[in-house]
Amino acid sequence: MPKSKKKESKKKSEEVVINLDNIGTPIAILISGIIIAVVIFFASKNNTPTTTDTAEESTVDTTVESTGEGIGEFEAAATTFGDVPVLGDRDTAKVAIVEHSEFRCSYCMRHLDETFPSILENYIDTGDVIYVYKEFAMYGDDIANAAKCVYHLGGVDMYKEFHVNAFNLEDDDAIYALAKEVGVNESDFDACYSSSQYQDEIDADKQAGADAGIQGTPGFVVGTFDEDGNVDGVLIPGAYPYDSFVEVIESYL
């Protein structure tokens, strides 16, 4: 009888043995997966484009404080503009729309195609609004530099034609071809573009946008303006529909 109990006890002991090696493998795989996910997360976070890197390099004081109030969902904002492309009649207009745009931004193109034509027809061409272009380069300064050169060499009409067709230009060959197409002197453009002659202006434009609250493109400051180019109004932070612009514009007319 004692021997029988001993065998039974031994049998029970064998039944509760767990192979830790078999469990260790999936746990190791799980931990490795977590570590890889954490590394990828922080790597992508560090590589995410920001809207203030270039702007912070500018030493130009572009800060303007708003003295007004917000309109609806749009918060008060202010900015200023100097020698930049302006559409419309500054002598008759009461409202300025300052657009901060990026040539590799699909939403900027959507605004150009879907919203801007109605603003042009109903407010700019009627003399009520001026439209101010500012570069807010986020994915490279090449097209922005080209646009600046076109404006300073050819004026606002050439700039407008270049601006409309410059979205997503792939390389320098395409940039040079478009500049030639709009009528800019080729040698003058090459000297300007190859030297990034107006990089300081691009940096200042971006700094002014950041100071006004622009965090992405497109972004707009819409409000009243004075003869010095100071604009006091609200921030429209994105490609809002035409009706949103109408609401803001009409509040200042």
Residue, then its C-alpha position, 0 to 999 in steps of 0.5 A: m500500500p505505501k508504494s501505491k501512494k508513492k506512485e500516485s503522488k509522483k503521478k500528480s506531480e508530473e501532471v502540473v509540470i509547465n514547459l516555460d520554454n514554450i511560453g517564453t517564445p510568444i512572450a518574447i515575440l510580443i515584447s519585441g513587437i511593442i519595442i519596435a512599435v515604440v521606436i517607429f512612433f518616436a521616429s515618425k514623430n521626430n520627422t513630422p514637418t512643422t510650420t515654424d522651423t523656417a519661420e524661426e530663422s527670420t529676424v524680421d519683427t512681424t508681430v502685430e496684435s489684433t484689437g478686434e474680436g472673433i467672428g463666429e468660429f473664427e478667432a481674432a488675428a492680425t498681420t501685416f504685408g509689404d511688397v508682396p503680390v496684391l490683387g484688387d484696388r487698394d484705394t477702394a477696398k475695405v477688406a484684405i484677405v491675406e492668404h498663406s499658401e504652400f505650392r505642394c499643398s492639395y488643400c491650397m489647390r482646392h481653395l484655388d479651384e473651388t473658392f477663390p474664383s467666387i471671391l475674385e468675381n464677387y469681391i475683388d473685381t468689384g473693388d471691395v476686397i484686396y487679395v494678398y499672397k504670402e508664401f508659407a513654404m513647408y515642404g521646400d522653398d524652391i517653388a516659393n523662391a521661383a514665385k518671388c522671382v517672378y513677382h519681382l521681375g514681372g509684376v503681379d500679373m505674371y505672378k498670378e499666372f505663375h501661381v495658378n500653374a505652379f502647384n506640384l512642379e516636380d523639378d527645376d526644369a519644370i520651374y524654369a519652363l513655367a517661368k519662361e512661359v509666363g514671360v519672365n526674362e530667362s537670364d534674370f530669372d536664372a540669376c534670381y532663382s539660382s541664388s535664392q535672392y528672396q529667401d529672406e522674404i520667404d522666411a519673413d512671410k512665414q514668420a508673419g504667418a506663424d505670428a498670426g496663428i497660421q499652423g498649416t496651409p492654407g491659412f487666411v487673415v481676413g479683416t480691415f487694413d490700413e495704408d501701411g499694410n496692417v490687417d486686423g481681423v480674424l484667422i480662417p485656418g484652412a480651406y473653408p467653403y466660400d460661404s465662410f469667407v462671405e460671412v467674414i467679409e460682409s461683417y467688415l463691409 
